[in-house]
Amino acid sequence: MVQLNQFKLECRKHCAVFATFTGISVLTNLYFLFSQDQDLSFVFLLVNMVIGILLPVYIYLDYYREFFTGTMPINHLLPLRTSALFGVKSAVFMLGLTLVWVPSLLDVFVNPAGLYQQRIMHSDSPALGIAYLVLSKLCSIPAGLAVMGLALAAAKRLRKPVLSHLCIALVMVLVVGIQFALVVRNSWHWSIGTSAAETFKQYANLLTVSPVSQVQPADINESIRWSSVGMNLLVALVAGTIGRYLFNSRKYEIFGK
């Protein structure tokens, strides 16, 4: 019951932000779905990139205030472990990020020049392509949130602020950097925050990467990399497990919850 009430409270707290970005995403995708003006196509890319930057920053700042600086001490008086509180907040953020992402599927599936009509529909297995398109995104979200939680929980154990903030940066950069290096390995060139008709997008944590091979595959399913999905699941599991242990340590559970 406590978790459900906290979930509702977090939904009300963040509803306006995610609803605003979802509305912007819907309007942008609808406009470029029916508009033939290619001169403004960069705006479509720019909007998606800005959303992709602002939302992770917004989520990180909320985590930072809650679990690092402790500006919401009332939440720590709840009969709820800190790890459970992090899980509730993360569930709300996963739902919000998914809602913001869904309108982008209009361009993929409805646009005659979209990825489905151009490549997926003509592949050996359209169902496999669709499954990968969805799962690769959905598995990147918990990985990103888990790494943020792990970084903040680990930094909390250091007494000096400089070392704490350095720890946060190192954990996040190291994990995302390793994933990014593995995603772009053996690719001819790559781009961040964009998509390409040649291949499926990959996700290094919350970072969107489009690696392109020197020779375009005849079947887009040849560009599927389940290893990147597995990496995100592994990061979510490992970072989540370690973060849970740190969040439930005496550094947080000062009241013995």
Residue pairs with C-beta under 8 A, 6 or more apart in sequence:
2 78
2 79
2 80
3 80
3 84
3 88
6 75
6 78
6 80
6 85
6 88
7 88
7 91
7 92
10 88
10 89
10 92
11 92
11 95
14 62
14 92
14 93
14 96
17 58
17 96
18 96
18 97
18 99
18 100
21 51
21 54
21 55
21 100
22 99
22 100
22 102
22 103
24 47
24 51
25 47
25 48
25 51
25 100
25 101
25 103
25 104
26 103
26 106
28 43
28 44
28 47
28 48
28 103
29 44
29 103
29 104
29 106
29 107
30 106
32 40
32 41
32 44
32 107
32 111
33 106
33 107
33 110
33 111
44 107
45 193
45 194
48 104
48 193
49 193
49 194
51 100
52 193
52 206
52 208
55 96
55 97
55 100
56 144
56 206
59 93
59 97
59 145
59 148
60 148
62 89
63 86
63 89
63 148
63 149
63 152
64 152
65 71
65 72
66 72
66 75
66 85
66 89
67 82
67 86
67 149
67 152
67 153
67 156
67 247
67 252
68 152
68 155
68 156
68 164
68 168
70 76
75 85
76 82
76 85
76 252
76 254
76 255
77 255
78 85
79 257
80 88
80 257
81 247
81 248
81 253
81 257
82 247
82 248
82 252
82 253
82 257
83 243
83 244
83 247
83 248
86 149
86 243
86 244
86 247
90 142
90 145
90 146
90 149
93 141
93 145
94 141
94 142
94 145
97 141
98 138
98 141
101 137
107 114
107 115
108 114
108 115
108 116
108 133
109 116
111 117
115 133
115 195
115 197
115 220
116 126
116 130
118 197
119 129
119 197
119 220
120 126
120 129
120 130
120 133
120 220
123 129
123 219
123 220
123 221
124 219
124 221
125 221
128 221
128 224
129 200
129 220
129 221
129 224
132 200
132 221
132 224
132 226
132 229
133 200
135 229
136 200
136 201
136 202
136 203
136 228
136 229
136 232
137 203
139 203
139 229
139 232
139 233
139 236
140 203
140 204
140 205
140 206
140 232
141 206
142 232
142 236
142 240
143 203
143 205
143 206
143 231
143 232
143 233
143 235
143 236
143 239
144 205
144 206
145 236
146 235
146 236
146 239
146 240
146 243
147 171
147 172
147 175
147 176
147 205
147 235
147 239
148 172
149 239
149 240
149 243
149 247
150 171
150 239
150 240
150 242
150 243
150 246
151 167
151 168
151 171
151 172
152 168
153 242
153 243
153 246
153 247
153 252
154 167
154 168
154 171
154 246
155 163
155 164
155 165
155 167
155 168
155 171
156 164
156 246
156 251
156 252
157 246
157 249
157 251
158 164
158 167
175 205
175 235
175 239
176 204
176 205
176 206
176 207
179 204
179 205
179 207
179 228
179 231
179 232
179 235
180 204
180 207
180 209
182 204
182 227
182 228
182 231
183 190
183 202
183 203
183 204
183 209
183 211
183 225
183 228
183 231
184 190
184 209
184 211
187 211
187 212
187 213
188 211
188 212
188 213
188 214
189 211
189 212
190 209
190 210
190 211
190 212
191 209
191 210
191 212
192 207
192 208
192 209
192 210
193 208
194 208
194 210
195 201
195 208
195 210
196 210
196 212
198 212
198 213
198 216
198 217
198 220
198 223
199 210
199 211
199 212
199 213
199 217
199 220
199 223
200 220
200 223
200 224
200 225
201 208
201 209
201 210
202 208
202 209
202 210
202 211
202 225
202 228
203 209
203 228
203 232
204 228
204 231
205 232
205 235
213 223
217 223
246 252
